[in-house]
């Protein structure tokens, strides 16, 4: 239920013949195997989550992950990102117009998923709005601006997963949007330093920074000043509020999906807890969970005890 797809690899590098100049067309089995390999190789948390799913659902998750991952990595191709994202959307449009024309392994694998669960094009297209926005927007003026980004970057993933859970009523979609927004904000606050250092990007809204007296100079100097700590404390509470808003979502899902939502949400809340324990200094050390902490969260999930609250 999150749009965080950081990794050290790159699907285009992994399999270049499936890029824009592709000539070979994989079979359905080859496409499914490619998506499975991509998910298992590049995203540890996703692999843990899919471990909780029955095998017949895992393949669909792999296909969804592969789509998101490809779009994300195409957006990282700085010089050609917008062109490549246009190419990816052309494949998406062509697929929904006539799925029999698909030649890319991700869309071949997605064909079965989309047919079986009736997933519309919109959430897949919405993700591309966010990836394009990353190319041109380096900071956000208001919280509303940031939430607009979350509606395209994180919330579509949750909506796709709700289709896999066959639970797409309006209230479940609303609750899912809240959980996914909470996860996205938690990831933003976890990666304040990484986003600034690697991409020159600031997700902390400018109006909030000004309200707390966090100047551009303070930010560039990467200092956890009292003003910065107070700002991040409020933003952390704000992120947590979305998890509380979405707290009823697991009870609306079957056991399979309820456990996954609880696990992802507990992970997001745990990151917020680490930020608090570090006294909001995310510059000196990136807030993260140890393997032991992740293992404990998994055990609590399997035991059916992962409440929506502070971890």
Buried (B, 14 or more C-beta within 10 A) or exposed (E): BBBBBEBEEBBBEBBEEBBBEBEEEBEEEBBBBBBBBBBBBBBEBBBBBBEBBEEEBBBBBBBBBBBBBBBBBBBBBEEEBBEBBEBBBEBBEBBBEEBEEBBBBBBBBBBBBBEEBEBEEEBBBBBBBBBBBBBEBEBBEEBEBBBBBBBBBBBBBBBBBBBBBEBBEEEBBEBBBBBBBBBBBBBBBBBBBEBBEEEEBBBBBBEBBEEBEBBEEBBEEBBBBEBBBBBBBEBBEBBBBBBEBBBBBBEBBEEEBBBBBBBBBBBBBBBBBBBBEBEBBBBEEEBEBEEEBBEBBBEBBEEEEBEBEEB
